[in-house]
Amino acid sequence: MEHHDADRLASRRRRLLVTGAGGQLGQALVGAFSSDEVVALDHGDWDVALPPPRLPRLELVLHAAAWTDVDGAETDPQHAAAVNVGGVTHAASLGAPLVVFSTDYVFDGRKREPYVESDTPDPLSVYGRSKLHGEAAAGEDAWIVRSSWLFGPTGHNFVRTMLALAVERDEVSVVDDQRGCPTYVGHLAHGVRELVDADRPRGVWHVAAGGDCTWAEFAEAVFAEAGVDCAVRRVTTAELGRPAPRPAYSVLRSERPGAPELPHWRVGLKECLARLG
Ligand SMILES: NC(=O)c1ccc[n+]([C@@H]2O[C@H](COP(=O)([O-])OP(=O)(O)OC[C@H]3O[C@@H](n4cnc5c(N)ncnc54)[C@H](OP(=O)(O)O)[C@@H]3O)[C@@H](O)[C@H]2O)c1
């Protein structure tokens, strides 16, 4: 598509669907696409493991609904697949151009330099496998946006968990042997808008925050930025003993021309904390 055609499309009010609209990314997408006519469905409106309800004609589907309980998926793989694979199939069946969201957890983390789109996935966990199968279910007319370590002012995420723990404790134990890109959902949602508005080619896109860190470094930044007095004890993944294995290194970068470039994770953290008030 020529640039001016893409511009015209982007400036027009489109009717689009956001699934998982109650989740942290879903809420950010509803905000980033507010100049469009947004049909926002949360879990109660449509269980995406089931076929879609009757909907008006859509020009775009932003599929943010997912099973995101990484440890819980280990003991309930069928349910996780019903949501993360079946849900994508159902979203694709709506017949509109589709954005699906995937994860750095499709990689095994053995690399020591950033993962790009052409790297071969090899997920370690049930969740990672379900997301990879979901990518395959997205079909030809889909942008598959892989991002990582999402956080925002609402929902379950690391920043909110750390701030809640700091209210009751002087010290928290955080793993220091997993490295990735903590990505602010507001920045990701605008990156998605850029991708769609510019009508970039379909397929896999890595869209994650600039910079990288370990979870322990991220926790220290959260406390420093929020002015909270809480120490971070650096521990290993083995010490923490979570049910699902996670990649030790999962920094995502794009090798594709025209990929959205997101701000550094520290900028995202500042914006998130400002919204938390
Ligand atoms: N969080 C991360 O660190 C991360 C990293 C990389 C990629 N991603 C991907 O990014 C996307 C958005 O994640 P997020 O962080 O925004 O997750 P989230 O906050 O957990 O939001 C997911 C939403 O999906 C809903 N949902 C769960 N099961 C559903 C079902 N069967 N039918 C309909 N809705 C359902 C949840 O509703 P309930 O809470 O009511 O169940 C929730 O509102 C997902 O595809 C996720 O895999 C996330």
The ligand as an SDF file (V2000), in Angstrom:
LIG
                    3D

 48 52  0  0  0  0  0  0  0  0999 V2000
    2.2240  -10.1380   30.8790 N   0  0  0  0  0  0  0  0  0  0  0  0
    3.3720  -10.3090   30.2490 C   0  0  0  0  0  0  0  0  0  0  0  0
    4.4570  -10.1580   30.8130 O   0  0  0  0  0  0  0  0  0  0  0  0
    3.3830  -10.6570   28.7720 C   0  0  0  0  0  0  0  0  0  0  0  0
    4.6060  -10.7680   28.1140 C   0  0  0  0  0  0  0  0  0  0  0  0
    4.5990  -11.0610   26.7470 C   0  0  0  0  0  0  0  0  0  0  0  0
    3.4160  -11.2310   26.0760 C   0  0  0  0  0  0  0  0  0  0  0  0
    2.2340  -11.1500   26.7420 N   0  0  0  0  0  0  0  0  0  0  0  0
    0.9880  -11.3520   26.0020 C   0  0  0  0  0  0  0  0  0  0  0  0
    0.3280  -10.0990   25.9060 O   0  0  0  0  0  0  0  0  0  0  0  0
   -1.0790  -10.2980   25.8900 C   0  0  0  0  0  0  0  0  0  0  0  0
   -1.7420   -9.4440   26.9650 C   0  0  0  0  0  0  0  0  0  0  0  0
   -1.2430   -9.8340   28.2390 O   0  0  0  0  0  0  0  0  0  0  0  0
   -1.5350   -9.0130   29.5500 P   0  0  0  0  0  0  0  0  0  0  0  0
   -0.2540   -8.8580   30.2600 O   0  0  0  0  0  0  0  0  0  0  0  0
   -2.3720   -7.8140   29.2410 O   0  0  0  0  0  0  0  0  0  0  0  0
   -2.4070  -10.0770   30.3590 O   0  0  0  0  0  0  0  0  0  0  0  0
   -3.5500   -9.8780   31.4070 P   0  0  0  0  0  0  0  0  0  0  0  0
   -3.4390   -8.5640   32.1030 O   0  0  0  0  0  0  0  0  0  0  0  0
   -3.5860  -11.1450   32.2140 O   0  0  0  0  0  0  0  0  0  0  0  0
   -4.8300   -9.7890   30.4880 O   0  0  0  0  0  0  0  0  0  0  0  0
   -5.3430  -10.9050   29.8230 C   0  0  0  0  0  0  0  0  0  0  0  0
   -6.8350  -10.7210   29.7670 C   0  0  0  0  0  0  0  0  0  0  0  0
   -7.3840  -11.8690   29.1160 O   0  0  0  0  0  0  0  0  0  0  0  0
   -8.5280  -12.2440   29.8420 C   0  0  0  0  0  0  0  0  0  0  0  0
   -8.8250  -13.6620   29.6470 N   0  0  0  0  0  0  0  0  0  0  0  0
   -8.2430  -14.7380   30.2250 C   0  0  0  0  0  0  0  0  0  0  0  0
   -8.8240  -15.8570   29.7860 N   0  0  0  0  0  0  0  0  0  0  0  0
   -9.8020  -15.4590   28.9240 C   0  0  0  0  0  0  0  0  0  0  0  0
  -10.7750  -16.1480   28.1630 C   0  0  0  0  0  0  0  0  0  0  0  0
  -10.8650  -17.4820   28.1760 N   0  0  0  0  0  0  0  0  0  0  0  0
  -11.6280  -15.4340   27.3950 N   0  0  0  0  0  0  0  0  0  0  0  0
  -11.5670  -14.0830   27.3780 C   0  0  0  0  0  0  0  0  0  0  0  0
  -10.6750  -13.3720   28.0800 N   0  0  0  0  0  0  0  0  0  0  0  0
   -9.8040  -14.0620   28.8420 C   0  0  0  0  0  0  0  0  0  0  0  0
   -8.2330  -11.9430   31.2960 C   0  0  0  0  0  0  0  0  0  0  0  0
   -9.4440  -11.7960   32.0010 O   0  0  0  0  0  0  0  0  0  0  0  0
   -9.5560  -12.3550   33.5140 P   0  0  0  0  0  0  0  0  0  0  0  0
   -8.4230  -11.7170   34.2610 O   0  0  0  0  0  0  0  0  0  0  0  0
  -10.9140  -11.8820   33.9150 O   0  0  0  0  0  0  0  0  0  0  0  0
   -9.4220  -13.8290   33.4060 O   0  0  0  0  0  0  0  0  0  0  0  0
   -7.4690  -10.6220   31.1680 C   0  0  0  0  0  0  0  0  0  0  0  0
   -8.3480   -9.5240   31.1970 O   0  0  0  0  0  0  0  0  0  0  0  0
   -1.2710  -11.8090   26.0410 C   0  0  0  0  0  0  0  0  0  0  0  0
   -1.3890  -12.3790   24.7590 O   0  0  0  0  0  0  0  0  0  0  0  0
    0.0070  -12.2790   26.6770 C   0  0  0  0  0  0  0  0  0  0  0  0
    0.2730  -13.6320   26.4010 O   0  0  0  0  0  0  0  0  0  0  0  0
    2.1970  -10.8440   28.0840 C   0  0  0  0  0  0  0  0  0  0  0  0
  1  2  1  0
  2  3  2  0
  2  4  1  0
  4  5  1  0
  4 48  2  0
  5  6  2  0
  6  7  1  0
  7  8  2  0
  8  9  1  0
  8 48  1  0
  9 10  1  0
  9 46  1  0
 10 11  1  0
 11 12  1  0
 11 44  1  0
 12 13  1  0
 13 14  1  0
 14 15  2  0
 14 16  1  0
 14 17  1  0
 17 18  1  0
 18 19  2  0
 18 20  1  0
 18 21  1  0
 21 22  1  0
 22 23  1  0
 23 24  1  0
 23 42  1  0
 24 25  1  0
 25 26  1  0
 25 36  1  0
 26 27  1  0
 26 35  1  0
 27 28  2  0
 28 29  1  0
 29 30  1  0
 29 35  2  0
 30 31  1  0
 30 32  2  0
 32 33  1  0
 33 34  2  0
 34 35  1  0
 36 37  1  0
 36 42  1  0
 37 38  1  0
 38 39  2  0
 38 40  1  0
 38 41  1  0
 42 43  1  0
 44 45  1  0
 44 46  1  0
 46 47  1  0
M  CHG  2   8   1  16  -1
M  END
$$$$
